[in-house]
Amino acid sequence: MRVYIFLCLMCWVRSENKRQCIEFSHLSVKDSLKDLFIPRLKIILMMYTRNNLNCAQPLLQHNNSLNVNFNTQKKTVWLIHGYRPMGSTPSWLSNFVRILLNKEDMNVIVVDWNHGATTFIYNRAVKNTRKVAETLTEYIQNLLTHGASLENFHFIGMSLGAHISGFVGKIFRGGLGRITGLDPAGPKFSGKPSNSRLDYTDAKFVDVIHSDAKGLGIQEPLGHVDFYPNGGKKQPGCPKSIFSGLEYIKCDHQRAIHLFMATLETNCNFVSFPCRSYKDYKASLCVDCGSFKQNSCPRLGYEAELWKVGLKEKMEGLPLRTIVFLDTSSTNPFCTYYFVLSIVALGETMNDGYISFRLLNQLGTVENPRLYEKSKPFYKLQEVNILAQFFTDVVNISSIGLTYFQTSNTPCLTCNYRIQSLMLKSLTYPERPPLCRYNFVLKEGRKYFLNLMHVQQRIFKFLLPSM
């Protein structure tokens, strides 16, 4: 009898736990049609922690008490989706929750406003963004009374969700710890004043990824730091033909999500370069991050906040904002690796030529880079930087293969082009010591493989005779 009662209790407990799991609203095109006649806005908060990774639970209990799994002392990430005309569950949602909790022990709250985002009337969804923000404010006020802190809140909003995050931030007068805008929606928000969209004043730190700036996303910078991967407009690997269906429409827009997720799942450093324009970035004019060398260049994604330390030091009471550029590969996890080749020429005769190079590692494998600008003027004793992108990380570099070409129609096969110094430095991993080579000669069109040494080795060899 006791065993029977025990088994019944266990079944009851399991059934109770099963009932506590809530799911994202399952809607369809039919719901978008219904919304044409009967508009509806409903918000559900789905809370996840490491204690309930596979079972979303309500944030608040029926008696308005806080869920026991919610820890007010830990970081809380709020995930907010965007416009959903088809009503389907975002394909990226469950994986995003999983990798966030794998990365850090935190609270994750998925804001399900599918009833309100599922409509054929985009303007209606836009108007709902402020209503969603007002409702979220009530929940947040409740959390604050339980001891939670605004500074521990990180809002991650996709498309319209980015602007919802901004509206929440405005209500709390910029007190939120961080807002990440993943390709904030452009239609109905582009060109609007700061009180009508996401803005850098909405949180203590606002980072934005623009991946479809001339399509569904917004082009203008909104945050403290705005990332423009691949120029922010067209993303590699996305369909280029309208015959690809929905992927043609949404691939560039959603790339911001997958880039951010990749920063959580991989060890790749999505190094980005502060620059006035994508054109200047490709011309290798922005390979030095200046006073931010301690944390290198800004890094896209979850680790973007590391750059905030340098940002605070530089601010001196004034808001510092910057736009940054990077390129990625076409497939997940989208990693690329940057090197800069710095060359100082001795002669005046290299001012209309260009250098191509490749790297050879100690295993004899040759790696060819993507060079951003083919032609470079090499003026006497002026350092010229050549930005190079590799799709695999090149380590244990033994030598560099160099070839110099003149762009003029009259090549000089007998000319000697003297190079005072060559330095190769990893921008992706700035902690790696640079490699160098000094005082050598190039002839036009000839391939040279030159051994490289660390700068420390060069200094040691220089000092050795006097020791």
QUIKATA-V158976 format. One record per pair of residues at least 12 apart in sequence whose ideal C-beta (glycine too) atoms are under 6 Angstrom apart, sorted by the first residue. I is the first residue (numbers start at 1). GAP is how many residues later the second one is. D is the distance in Angstrom with one decimal. If there is no record, write none. Layout:
# QUIKATA-V158976
i->(I & I)
gap->(GAP & GAP)
d->(D & D)
This chain:
# QUIKATA-V158976
i->(20 & 21 & 22 & 22 & 24 & 24 & 25 & 25 & 25 & 27 & 27 & 27 & 28 & 29 & 31 & 31 & 32 & 32 & 32 & 32 & 35 & 40 & 41 & 41 & 41 & 42 & 43 & 43 & 44 & 45 & 45 & 46 & 46 & 47 & 47 & 47 & 48 & 48 & 49 & 49 & 50 & 50 & 51 & 52 & 53 & 66 & 70 & 72 & 72 & 72 & 74 & 74 & 75 & 75 & 76 & 76 & 76 & 77 & 77 & 77 & 77 & 78 & 78 & 79 & 79 & 80 & 80 & 80 & 80 & 81 & 81 & 82 & 82 & 82 & 82 & 83 & 83 & 83 & 84 & 84 & 84 & 87 & 92 & 96 & 99 & 99 & 103 & 113 & 116 & 126 & 129 & 129 & 129 & 130 & 132 & 133 & 133 & 133 & 136 & 137 & 150 & 150 & 150 & 151 & 152 & 153 & 153 & 154 & 154 & 155 & 156 & 157 & 158 & 158 & 159 & 160 & 162 & 162 & 162 & 163 & 163 & 165 & 166 & 166 & 169 & 169 & 170 & 174 & 174 & 176 & 177 & 178 & 178 & 179 & 179 & 179 & 180 & 181 & 181 & 182 & 182 & 182 & 183 & 183 & 183 & 183 & 183 & 184 & 184 & 186 & 186 & 189 & 190 & 198 & 200 & 200 & 200 & 205 & 205 & 206 & 206 & 207 & 207 & 207 & 208 & 208 & 208 & 209 & 209 & 210 & 210 & 211 & 211 & 211 & 211 & 211 & 212 & 212 & 213 & 213 & 214 & 215 & 216 & 217 & 221 & 224 & 225 & 225 & 226 & 227 & 227 & 227 & 228 & 229 & 229 & 230 & 231 & 235 & 235 & 236 & 237 & 237 & 238 & 238 & 259 & 260 & 262 & 262 & 263 & 263 & 264 & 266 & 268 & 269 & 269 & 270 & 270 & 270 & 271 & 271 & 271 & 271 & 272 & 272 & 272 & 272 & 272 & 273 & 273 & 273 & 273 & 274 & 274 & 275 & 278 & 281 & 282 & 283 & 284 & 284 & 284 & 284 & 284 & 287 & 287 & 287 & 292 & 295 & 295 & 296 & 298 & 327 & 329 & 336 & 336 & 337 & 337 & 337 & 338 & 338 & 338 & 339 & 339 & 339 & 340 & 340 & 340 & 340 & 341 & 341 & 342 & 342 & 342 & 343 & 343 & 344 & 344 & 344 & 345 & 345 & 346 & 346 & 347 & 348 & 350 & 350 & 351 & 351 & 352 & 352 & 353 & 353 & 353 & 353 & 354 & 354 & 354 & 354 & 355 & 356 & 357 & 357 & 358 & 359 & 359 & 359 & 360 & 360 & 361 & 361 & 362 & 362 & 367 & 367 & 369 & 369 & 369 & 370 & 371 & 372 & 375 & 399 & 399 & 399 & 400 & 400 & 401 & 402 & 403 & 404 & 404 & 404 & 406 & 411 & 416 & 417 & 418 & 419 & 421 & 422 & 423 & 433 & 434 & 435 & 436 & 436 & 437 & 437)
gap->(37 & 34 & 24 & 34 & 65 & 88 & 87 & 89 & 90 & 60 & 87 & 91 & 59 & 57 & 56 & 87 & 53 & 86 & 87 & 88 & 84 & 75 & 75 & 87 & 90 & 73 & 70 & 92 & 68 & 14 & 64 & 64 & 66 & 12 & 20 & 62 & 49 & 60 & 20 & 58 & 51 & 55 & 18 & 17 & 48 & 80 & 37 & 74 & 75 & 76 & 32 & 33 & 31 & 77 & 31 & 76 & 77 & 23 & 29 & 31 & 77 & 31 & 77 & 31 & 77 & 31 & 77 & 81 & 84 & 77 & 80 & 76 & 77 & 78 & 79 & 34 & 42 & 77 & 30 & 33 & 34 & 31 & 165 & 165 & 165 & 166 & 161 & 19 & 12 & 62 & 31 & 34 & 35 & 37 & 32 & 31 & 34 & 35 & 32 & 34 & 22 & 25 & 26 & 26 & 25 & 23 & 24 & 23 & 24 & 24 & 24 & 24 & 24 & 99 & 26 & 25 & 19 & 22 & 36 & 34 & 35 & 14 & 32 & 36 & 33 & 34 & 32 & 27 & 28 & 27 & 27 & 25 & 27 & 23 & 24 & 27 & 27 & 17 & 27 & 27 & 74 & 75 & 28 & 29 & 34 & 70 & 73 & 14 & 34 & 31 & 32 & 29 & 28 & 24 & 23 & 24 & 121 & 19 & 103 & 17 & 18 & 16 & 18 & 97 & 14 & 15 & 18 & 18 & 47 & 18 & 22 & 18 & 24 & 41 & 44 & 45 & 40 & 41 & 19 & 20 & 19 & 37 & 37 & 36 & 102 & 97 & 73 & 97 & 97 & 45 & 73 & 97 & 97 & 97 & 99 & 97 & 47 & 17 & 20 & 94 & 93 & 94 & 13 & 14 & 75 & 41 & 71 & 72 & 38 & 39 & 38 & 67 & 67 & 30 & 159 & 29 & 30 & 31 & 26 & 67 & 156 & 157 & 25 & 26 & 28 & 52 & 54 & 13 & 24 & 51 & 52 & 48 & 50 & 50 & 47 & 44 & 90 & 90 & 88 & 89 & 101 & 102 & 103 & 53 & 98 & 100 & 18 & 12 & 15 & 134 & 26 & 62 & 62 & 53 & 55 & 53 & 56 & 91 & 51 & 89 & 90 & 49 & 85 & 87 & 45 & 47 & 85 & 87 & 45 & 83 & 41 & 43 & 81 & 41 & 79 & 39 & 76 & 77 & 33 & 74 & 72 & 74 & 71 & 32 & 28 & 67 & 26 & 28 & 55 & 56 & 51 & 52 & 53 & 54 & 20 & 21 & 22 & 51 & 49 & 47 & 43 & 45 & 43 & 35 & 38 & 41 & 38 & 39 & 35 & 36 & 34 & 36 & 23 & 27 & 19 & 20 & 21 & 19 & 17 & 15 & 32 & 50 & 51 & 52 & 50 & 52 & 48 & 46 & 44 & 13 & 38 & 40 & 38 & 33 & 25 & 25 & 23 & 21 & 17 & 15 & 13 & 21 & 21 & 17 & 19 & 22 & 13 & 15)
d->(5.3 & 4.2 & 5.7 & 5.0 & 4.7 & 5.2 & 5.5 & 4.0 & 6.0 & 3.0 & 5.4 & 4.7 & 4.8 & 5.8 & 4.8 & 4.9 & 5.7 & 5.3 & 5.5 & 4.9 & 4.1 & 5.0 & 3.9 & 5.5 & 5.9 & 3.7 & 5.1 & 5.1 & 4.2 & 4.5 & 5.5 & 4.1 & 5.9 & 4.6 & 5.9 & 5.4 & 5.2 & 4.4 & 4.7 & 5.7 & 5.5 & 5.7 & 4.8 & 5.6 & 5.7 & 4.9 & 5.5 & 5.7 & 4.2 & 4.4 & 5.2 & 5.8 & 4.4 & 5.1 & 4.2 & 5.8 & 5.3 & 5.8 & 5.9 & 5.0 & 4.9 & 5.0 & 4.6 & 4.9 & 5.4 & 4.5 & 4.3 & 3.3 & 5.2 & 5.5 & 5.4 & 4.7 & 2.9 & 4.2 & 5.0 & 5.5 & 5.1 & 5.3 & 5.7 & 4.3 & 5.0 & 4.0 & 5.2 & 5.9 & 4.5 & 5.4 & 5.0 & 4.9 & 4.3 & 4.8 & 5.4 & 5.3 & 4.8 & 5.5 & 5.1 & 5.2 & 3.5 & 4.7 & 5.4 & 5.0 & 5.9 & 4.2 & 5.5 & 4.3 & 5.9 & 5.1 & 5.4 & 5.8 & 4.5 & 4.7 & 4.6 & 5.9 & 4.5 & 5.8 & 4.5 & 4.9 & 3.5 & 3.7 & 5.1 & 5.5 & 5.2 & 4.7 & 3.3 & 4.5 & 2.9 & 4.9 & 5.7 & 5.2 & 5.9 & 4.0 & 5.7 & 5.5 & 4.7 & 5.7 & 4.2 & 4.8 & 5.4 & 5.2 & 4.1 & 5.6 & 4.1 & 5.3 & 4.8 & 5.5 & 4.0 & 5.4 & 3.9 & 5.3 & 5.0 & 5.1 & 3.9 & 5.8 & 5.3 & 5.0 & 5.0 & 5.0 & 6.0 & 5.8 & 5.0 & 3.7 & 5.2 & 5.3 & 5.2 & 4.4 & 5.0 & 4.1 & 4.7 & 4.8 & 4.1 & 5.1 & 4.0 & 6.0 & 5.7 & 5.7 & 4.2 & 4.1 & 3.9 & 4.2 & 4.2 & 5.2 & 5.1 & 5.9 & 4.3 & 6.0 & 5.2 & 5.6 & 5.4 & 5.6 & 4.8 & 5.6 & 4.7 & 5.5 & 5.2 & 5.6 & 5.4 & 5.4 & 4.2 & 4.8 & 4.3 & 3.8 & 3.2 & 5.7 & 3.7 & 5.2 & 5.9 & 5.0 & 4.1 & 5.3 & 2.7 & 4.9 & 5.3 & 4.4 & 3.8 & 5.8 & 5.1 & 5.4 & 3.9 & 5.6 & 5.0 & 5.9 & 5.7 & 5.1 & 5.7 & 5.0 & 5.4 & 3.9 & 4.1 & 4.5 & 5.6 & 5.8 & 5.6 & 4.8 & 5.1 & 5.4 & 5.4 & 4.1 & 4.4 & 5.2 & 6.0 & 6.0 & 4.6 & 5.7 & 4.0 & 4.5 & 5.2 & 5.6 & 4.3 & 5.6 & 5.6 & 4.6 & 5.2 & 5.8 & 5.4 & 5.2 & 6.0 & 4.5 & 4.8 & 4.7 & 5.9 & 4.0 & 5.0 & 4.8 & 6.0 & 5.6 & 5.3 & 5.7 & 5.5 & 5.7 & 4.4 & 5.5 & 5.5 & 5.3 & 4.6 & 5.2 & 5.4 & 5.2 & 4.5 & 4.8 & 4.3 & 5.8 & 4.1 & 5.0 & 5.5 & 5.1 & 3.5 & 5.4 & 4.6 & 5.8 & 5.1 & 5.7 & 5.9 & 5.8 & 4.5 & 5.9 & 5.2 & 4.7 & 5.5 & 5.7 & 5.3 & 5.1 & 5.6 & 5.2 & 4.5 & 5.0 & 5.3 & 5.9 & 5.5 & 4.7 & 5.1 & 5.8 & 4.5 & 4.8 & 5.8 & 4.8 & 3.7 & 5.9 & 5.1 & 4.4 & 5.7 & 4.8 & 5.7 & 4.9 & 5.9 & 5.0 & 5.5 & 5.8 & 5.0 & 4.9 & 5.0 & 5.8 & 4.5 & 5.8 & 5.6 & 5.5 & 4.9 & 4.5 & 5.6 & 5.5 & 5.2 & 4.6 & 4.7 & 4.8 & 5.5 & 3.9 & 5.5 & 5.9 & 5.2 & 5.7)
